[in-house]
């Protein structure tokens, strides 16, 4: 799967969990925390993303990603 597709999946789940970001122009450098996602939101976004991609990665392995771009990179390595 292409990195762009993974990015788009993550963004769609962010908008699903935080609807007020629907018109936000997302960049790879955006962090979920800076976008207003609390810890529960972040866990939900990650869980939904992994389910969409049919991946089984412990969330702790994704915790080191400091922004959406790093999250895409980490997930892409597993795909």
C-alpha positions in Angstrom: 0.0 0.0 0.0 1.2 3.5 -0.8 2.1 6.0 1.9 -0.4 8.4 0.5 -3.2 5.9 0.9 -2.2 5.3 4.6 -2.1 9.0 5.2 -5.6 9.4 3.7 -7.0 6.6 5.9 -5.5 8.2 9.0 -6.9 11.6 8.1 -10.4 10.1 7.5 -10.3 8.5 10.9 -9.1 11.8 12.5 -12.1 13.6 10.9 -14.4 10.9 12.1 -13.2 11.2 15.7 -12.7 15.0 15.7 -15.4 16.3 13.2 -14.4 19.9 13.7 -11.1 19.1 11.8 -13.1 18.1 8.6 -11.9 21.3 6.7 -8.3 21.2 8.2 -5.5 21.0 5.7 -3.5 18.0 7.1 0.2 17.9 6.8 2.6 14.9 7.7 4.1 17.1 10.4 0.8 17.5 12.2 0.7 15.6 15.5 -2.5 14.1 16.8 -2.0 15.9 20.1 -1.6 19.3 18.5 -4.7 18.7 16.5 -6.6 18.4 19.8 -6.8 14.6 20.1 -6.7 13.4 23.7 -5.2 10.0 24.6 -8.5 8.2 24.1 -9.0 9.9 20.7 -5.5 8.9 19.6 -6.0 5.3 20.6 -9.3 5.2 18.8 -7.8 6.7 15.6 -4.9 4.2 15.7 -7.2 1.3 16.3 -9.6 2.3 13.5 -6.6 2.8 11.2 -5.2 -0.7 12.0 -8.6 -2.3 11.5 -9.0 -0.6 8.2 -5.7 -1.9 7.0 -6.3 -5.4 8.6 -3.1 -5.1 10.6 -2.4 -6.4 14.1 0.3 -4.1 15.6 0.5 -3.4 19.3 -0.4 0.3 19.8 2.7 0.6 21.9 4.8 0.1 18.7 3.1 3.2 17.3 3.6 5.3 20.4 7.0 6.6 19.3 5.5 8.3 16.2 5.5 12.0 17.0 3.4 13.1 14.0 1.2 11.7 11.2 4.1 11.4 8.8 6.0 9.2 11.3 2.9 7.2 11.9 2.5 6.6 8.1 6.2 5.5 7.9 5.8 3.0 10.8 2.6 1.5 9.4 4.1 1.4 5.9 7.1 -0.6 7.1 4.7 -3.3 8.4 2.4 -3.4 5.3 
